[in-house]
């Protein structure tokens, strides 16, 4: 039995606990000792980050052979047409090779979580939310994929990793789950605790 911590990482927070340059880190949001991220999320991206102190569980989550699907909610500049979305579904050629096919759909999200600072609003430039699911994790892949089809990413929120979702967590909040990880695979005991925010 292990404990997994689900954190809604805010914008402009490093996925680590220290930074010599003084930028915001995880220590500003979660005060559980001896845990570390299972995977990472870019400084300028938001959303679900998983943390644990169990090496076997971290390996199960991050190992490429597991192909844990990751779903992102992405606000892009412009409104991609069907042809652009089909390109993502079939895979696009980036400078480090072709991507695997992705699941993608337009997504209406009238109550996206607040962000500080908010994205720059321009009345003359429409934006659109997409929901994009990948089974690989290259550096800044989502941003490169949307730029490749001509629609730059303005905001990126990771919504889920495998069966774990961001639902119920505001930016900066976290909760824990008890996980049973038998040798044959993972069985997720969904014993949630209420979302918590570190007190300042």
Protein Blocks (a to p, Z undefined) as FASTA:
>chain_A
ZZdddddddehiafbfbdfklpacfklmpccehiaceddddfkbgcjddddfbfklmmmm
mmmklopacddddddedjddfklmmmmmnopadfkbpaddddddddddfbgccddddddd
dfklccdddddddfbdcehklmmmmmmnopacfbdcdfbgcjbcfehpaghiacdddddd
dfkbccddfbdcddddddZZ
